[in-house]
Amino acid sequence: PLFLAKDMLEGYAANLEMRRRLDGADIWVVPLVNPDGYEYSRTEDSWWRKNRRPVDDTGCPDRPPRGAVGVDLNRNYDDGLPEHAHIYRPPSDKPCRTDDDFGRATSDDPRDDTYRGPRGASEPEVQALLKLELGRGNIKGVIDHHGYGQMILYPWGNTSQPVENVAEYRRIANRMNEASGNRFRVMQSIELYPTSGGSHDVHHANGIMSMTLEIGRSFQPDPGQIEPIAKQVAAANLVFLDEILAKNPP
């Protein structure tokens, strides 16, 4: 994201396409959503994915936290609308149980890497993003950057049913892939594994086109790989931005 912002700002004066994009859209760049979890992954555990907030309440009287730390933020998205409640917790997945956890990649056990949290949108990081993304009527598209796997994922992640505009998602994702040198696989999110409480499902349910980019081939790439990866991903981002602009002209 920071590489993209730098590229756009430095290109504004001399690049007419960059000027068109910046003049024609409000572009929000969130450099990092999980700073404490990210720092922990750099210094203590490279596989760490949750935030670092101590779990003080699981919402389940018979399941105490027992010193658990962290919530997987991309299992915690929930817009609070009853008609979208299944995105955070599918009907077959009951609270305070782990034997029915959805897809085994979203957990009610606070000690699991994929712990969804005590309730939807319980985490301040998710609350801040939902306020930004759903609280402004002019937000028409969102890309989440994750690592790793070389994939472009589109909704849904909580059901194998296709979204109503799946052809548009696939067309745009394939264009993004071409711009990055065809280094990604394009797939519906559930094809990776079933999840609930994911960002792009909540965005799509609220009329926002949303994809997740799984970037690179490791959580901690060699420093020499970072700039080439950033260039590939920035190119894909610009295609996405152009498509959003084409659908929503200034």
Buried (B, 14 or more C-beta within 10 A) or exposed (E): BEBBBEBBEEBBEEBEEBBEBBEBBEBEEBEEBBEEBBEBBEEEEEEBBBBBBEBEEBEBEEBEBEEBBBBBBBBBBBBEEEEBBBBBBBEEBEEEEEEEBBBEBBBBBBEBBBBBBBBBBBBEBBEEBBEEBBEEEEBBBBBBBBBBBBBBBBBBBBBEEBBEBBEBBBEBBBBBBEBBEEBBBBBBBBEBEBBBBBBBBBBBBBEBBBBBBBBBBEBEBEEEEEEEBBBBBBBBBBBBBBBBBEEEEE
